[in-house]
Amino acid sequence: MRNFKKILGGFSILIVLSSCATPSSLVKSVTGKSVERNVLTNLPGKNGPVLSVKIDDTPPAHPQVGLAKADVIYIEQVEGGLTRLAAIFTNEIPPLIGPVRSARISDIEILAQYGRVGFAYSGAQSKMRPVLSQANLVNISAEINPPSIYQTDKDRFSPTNMMLDAGALLKKTIDDEGKKIDNVRSVGWQFGKVSETAKKIESVTFKWPASRYGAVWSKTEKRWLLSYDGKPNLDSDGRQLGGANLVIQKVAITNSIYHDKVGGITPFSNTVGSGTGYLLRNGKMVAINWQRPSAQVGTIWTLADGSVANFADGQVWIALSDTEPIFIYPAQTPSAKPAKSK
């Protein structure tokens, strides 16, 4: 009964947060001045319009561009067991973002919790376009914007050579009175101390049928450093990607009614309902549960006892997977042998 009350209380918090477009994010700094903090990272920063960009995640797409500035990054499975990213920007907009690829059906449910999102993508399957147009999204795709905004990188090859000038895109969108993008709001997670039940780990590997990620904790940078396909996962500026928080969210991945141009079935990652997963932060891992009653609200993340699973301040990566990750734990230090009696 106690755990049920904690979860019920969490849902009450979630309903309140989801009903407010911009929850208070002003806190007092040590100087006594009010400092705005981004509601997705709890770092000092703006809470601007929500821009989501669909990013290619195949080997030719690496190194990707602009991801280090994202607040949240979702890894989702697509055709052939490969992965694609949905990056959320609300604070800082990098000069270029990419490579930009097409939308997938899982994106609609993932993005619904953020309100009316500006969704940037290269295109979409014809059968899915009516569904996208009915969703609570602002279509700011390459299908309706000029090549001055969706540019071609001459040093890359199609289809992984489309780059987005997001600053120009947002300015054009905001100037259009017919399109209104919501400012960011909380989508469920809270910030605080790491759980006392969290276990220290050395590394983790998590994968999909044709894509493999790994992560190790950096004590100096205080964030997880990601690898992709066995190599350091670098942004185009040479910095290894990764955030203070890495969530491995166990979801059901099923076939959808959609498919790509060569007939590959598009999988759907179900992020509504409930399930389990893992929260990695501060060099540690803790098992968590997640609950999301509908697509329009965010996700409540709890520990085994029903209490809140606090996130750390910083960027959040969420891997939507239906397989168990592999954790490597520190080697046990052998205990000292007792002295022999004389």
C-alpha positions in Angstrom: 0.0 0.0 0.0 2.9 2.4 0.8 4.4 1.8 -2.7 1.1 2.4 -4.3 0.6 5.7 -2.6 4.1 6.8 -3.7 3.4 5.9 -7.3 -0.1 7.6 -7.1 1.6 10.7 -5.7 4.1 10.6 -8.5 1.2 10.6 -11.0 -0.3 13.6 -9.3 2.9 15.5 -9.7 3.0 14.4 -13.3 -0.5 15.7 -14.0 0.4 19.0 -12.5 3.6 19.3 -14.5 1.9 18.3 -17.7 -0.8 20.8 -17.3 1.7 23.7 -17.2 3.4 24.8 -20.4 6.4 26.4 -18.6 6.9 25.3 -14.9 8.9 27.7 -12.8 12.6 27.2 -13.4 14.0 30.2 -11.6 16.3 29.4 -8.6 18.4 31.5 -6.4 22.1 31.3 -7.1 24.8 31.7 -4.4 24.9 35.4 -5.2 21.2 35.8 -4.5 20.2 36.5 -8.1 17.6 34.4 -9.9 19.1 32.0 -12.4 17.0 30.3 -15.0 17.5 26.5 -15.3 16.5 24.3 -18.2 13.7 22.0 -17.0 15.2 19.0 -19.0 18.7 19.2 -17.7 18.5 21.4 -14.5 21.5 23.3 -15.8 21.6 27.1 -16.1 20.0 27.9 -19.4 16.9 29.0 -21.4 13.6 27.2 -21.6 12.9 28.0 -25.3 10.8 26.5 -28.0 11.0 22.7 -28.4 12.9 21.7 -31.5 13.2 18.0 -32.3 15.6 16.9 -35.1 15.6 13.4 -36.6 19.2 12.2 -37.0 20.7 9.4 -39.0 22.6 6.8 -36.8 24.1 4.5 -39.4 28.0 4.2 -39.6 28.2 6.6 -42.6 26.4 9.3 -40.6 29.1 9.5 -38.0 30.5 11.8 -36.8 27.1 13.5 -36.2 26.8 17.2 -36.0 25.4 19.3 -33.1 24.4 16.6 -30.7 26.6 17.8 -27.9 24.2 20.8 -27.6 21.0 18.7 -27.3 19.2 18.6 -24.0 17.7 15.1 -24.6 18.5 12.4 -27.2 16.4 9.3 -27.8 17.8 6.2 -29.5 15.1 4.3 -31.3 15.1 1.2 -33.5 14.3 1.5 -37.2 14.2 -0.8 -40.2 16.8 -3.6 -40.3 17.5 -3.4 -36.6 19.4 -0.1 -37.1 18.9 2.9 -34.9 18.0 6.5 -35.5 18.1 9.5 -33.1 15.5 12.1 -32.0 17.4 15.0 -30.5 15.6 17.6 -28.4 16.9 21.2 -28.4 15.4 23.9 -26.1 18.3 25.8 -24.7 21.2 26.2 -27.1 20.9 25.9 -30.9 24.2 24.9 -32.7 25.0 26.3 -36.1 24.3 23.0 -37.9 22.6 19.8 -36.9 22.6 16.5 -38.8 22.7 14.4 -40.8 18.9 14.9 -40.9 16.8 11.8 -41.9 13.1 11.0 -42.2 10.5 10.7 -39.5 9.3 7.4 -38.1 6.0 6.4 -36.4 7.6 6.1 -32.9 8.4 9.8 -33.0 4.8 10.9 -32.7 4.3 9.2 -29.4 7.7 10.1 -28.0 7.3 13.8 -28.9 3.6 14.2 -27.7 4.7 14.6 -24.1 6.6 17.8 -25.0 3.5 19.6 -26.3 3.5 21.3 -29.7 7.0 20.5 -31.0 8.8 21.9 -34.0 9.7 18.7 -35.8 12.6 18.8 -38.3 13.1 15.9 -40.6 14.0 15.1 -44.2 10.7 13.5 -45.2 8.3 10.7 -44.4 6.7 7.6 -45.9 3.7 8.6 -47.9 1.4 6.4 -45.9 2.5 8.1 -42.7 2.2 11.7 -43.9 -1.5 12.0 -43.0 -0.8 10.7 -39.5 2.0 13.3 -39.0 -0.3 16.1 -40.2 -2.9 15.1 -37.6 -0.3 15.0 -34.7 0.4 17.8 -32.4 3.5 18.8 -34.3 4.7 21.7 -36.3 6.0 20.4 -39.7 9.2 22.2 -40.3 10.7 19.5 -42.5 12.9 19.7 -45.6 9.7 19.0 -47.6 8.5 22.5 -47.1 11.8 24.4 -46.5 14.5 25.7 -48.9 18.0 24.3 -49.4 19.4 27.4 -47.7 18.0 25.9 -44.5 18.3 22.2 -45.2 21.8 22.2 -46.7 23.9 19.6 -48.5 27.3 18.8 -47.0 29.6 18.3 -50.0 32.0 16.2 -47.9 29.3 13.5 -47.3 27.3 11.2 -49.5 23.5 10.8 -49.8 21.5 10.0 -47.8 23.7 11.1 -44.9 24.6 14.5 -46.2 21.7 16.8 -45.2 22.5 19.4 -42.6 20.0 21.7 -40.8 20.6 25.4 -40.2 18.3 25.2 -37.1 18.7 28.9 -36.2 17.4 30.1 -39.5 14.6 27.5 -39.4 13.4 28.6 -36.0 13.5 32.2 -37.0 11.4 31.5 -40.1 9.0 29.4 -38.1 8.5 31.9 -35.3 8.0 34.7 -37.9 5.2 32.6 -39.4 2.1 33.4 -37.3 0.4 30.3 -38.5 2.9 28.1 -36.6 3.2 28.1 -32.9 5.8 26.0 -31.1 5.5 25.4 -27.3 8.2 26.4 -24.9 9.7 23.4 -23.1 7.9 22.0 -20.1 8.8 19.2 -17.7 8.2 15.7 -19.1 8.3 13.8 -15.8 11.8 13.3 -14.5 13.1 15.1 -11.4 16.6 15.9 -10.1 18.3 15.1 -6.9 20.8 12.9 -5.1 21.8 9.5 -6.5 20.0 6.5 -4.9 21.7 4.8 -2.1 20.9 1.5 -3.8 22.7 2.4 -7.0 25.6 0.0 -7.8 29.0 1.2 -9.2 29.7 -0.1 -12.7 32.7 0.1 -15.0 30.8 0.0 -18.3 27.7 -1.0 -20.0 26.8 -2.4 -23.5 23.3 -2.1 -25.0 22.3 -3.0 -28.5 19.7 -3.6 -31.1 19.8 -6.2 -33.9 22.1 -4.1 -36.1 23.4 -1.4 -33.8 25.6 -1.5 -30.7 26.3 1.2 -28.1 28.6 1.2 -25.0 29.3 3.6 -22.3 32.0 4.2 -19.6 31.9 6.8 -16.8 34.4 9.7 -17.0 35.3 10.9 -13.5 36.9 14.1 -14.8 34.0 15.1 -17.1 31.3 13.6 -14.8 29.3 12.1 -17.7 29.0 8.8 -19.6 31.3 8.6 -22.7 29.5 6.7 -25.4 30.9 4.3 -28.0 29.1 3.3 -31.2 29.9 0.1 -33.1 32.9 -0.4 -30.8 34.5 3.0 -31.4 34.3 6.3 -29.5 31.1 8.1 -30.5 32.4 11.5 -31.6 30.5 14.6 -32.4 31.9 16.5 -35.5 33.9 18.8 -33.2 35.9 15.8 -32.0 34.2 15.6 -28.5 33.0 12.2 -27.4 29.2 12.2 -27.0 27.5 11.3 -23.8 25.6 12.8 -20.9 25.3 12.9 -17.2 22.3 10.6 -17.5 21.9 7.4 -19.5 18.5 5.8 -19.3 18.0 2.3 -20.8 14.2 2.1 -21.0 12.9 -1.4 -21.7 10.0 -1.1 -24.1 8.0 -3.3 -26.4 9.2 -3.1 -30.0 6.7 -4.4 -32.5 6.1 -4.2 -36.2 4.0 -1.3 -37.5 1.9 -1.0 -40.7 4.6 1.2 -42.2 7.7 0.2 -44.2 10.6 1.9 -46.0 11.1 2.2 -49.7 12.8 -1.2 -50.0 10.1 -3.0 -48.0 11.7 -3.1 -44.6 9.1 -3.1 -41.8 9.2 -0.1 -39.6 9.3 -1.1 -35.9 7.2 0.8 -33.3 8.7 1.5 -29.8 5.9 1.7 -27.3 6.7 4.4 -24.7 3.1 4.6 -23.2 2.2 2.2 -20.4 4.6 0.9 -17.9 7.8 -1.1 -17.8 11.3 -1.4 -16.3 14.7 -0.1 -17.1 18.0 1.3 -15.7 19.2 4.8 -14.7 22.9 5.3 -15.0 24.4 8.4 -13.4 27.5 9.3 -11.2 29.3 6.1 -12.4 26.5 4.0 -11.0 23.4 2.0 -12.1 20.1 1.5 -10.5 17.1 -0.5 -11.7 14.0 1.7 -12.2 10.3 1.4 -13.2 8.5 3.7 -15.6 4.9 4.7 -15.9 3.3 6.9 -18.6 -0.5 6.7 -18.7 -1.0 8.5 -22.0 1.0 10.0 -24.8 0.1 13.6 -23.8 1.9 13.3 -20.4 5.5 12.6 -19.4 7.0 9.6 -17.7 7.3 8.9 -14.0 10.5 7.2 -13.1 10.6 5.3 -9.8 12.9 3.0 -7.8 11.9 -0.4 -6.6 10.3 1.0 -3.4 8.1 3.4 -5.4 10.2 6.5 -4.5 11.4 8.9 -7.2 14.4 8.0 -9.3 16.3 11.2 -9.3 18.2 12.3 -12.4 21.6 14.1 -12.3 22.0 17.6 -13.6 23.0 17.4 -17.3 22.2 16.0 -20.7 19.9 13.0 -20.9 20.2 10.0 -23.3 17.3 7.6 -23.4 17.8 4.3 -25.2 14.5 2.6 -26.1 15.4 -1.1 -26.2 13.7 -4.5 -25.7 16.9 -6.3 -24.7 18.8 -6.5 -21.4 22.0 -4.4 -21.3 25.3 -6.0 -20.2 26.9 -4.4 -17.1 30.5 -4.8 -16.2 31.1 -4.3 -12.4 34.4 -3.5 -10.7 36.5 -6.4 -9.7 36.0 -7.5 -6.1 39.0 -6.5 -3.9 40.2 -9.7 -2.2 39.9 -9.5 1.6 43.1 -9.6 3.6 44.0 -13.1 4.7 43.8 -13.6 8.5 47.2 -13.8 10.2 48.3 -17.4 11.1 48.2 -18.2 14.7 51.6 -19.1 16.3 
